[in-house]
């Protein structure tokens, strides 16, 4: 199980704007292939729905 990030722990972070909303992406210490596949499928499904 992944341990939660503590506020004093340095972490990889990226800040972006999505349609005017500020979004912060926080990256885990180790890759989670199941989570990555879920996010990828969600993004592809959202994109496909916009194209119809």
PyMOL commands that set and color helices and strands:
alter all, ss='L'
color gray80, all
select helices_A, chain A and resi 33-51
alter helices_A, ss='H'
color red, helices_A
select strands_A, chain A and resi 12-18+21-27
alter strands_A, ss='S'
color yellow, strands_A
deselect
rebuild
show_as cartoon
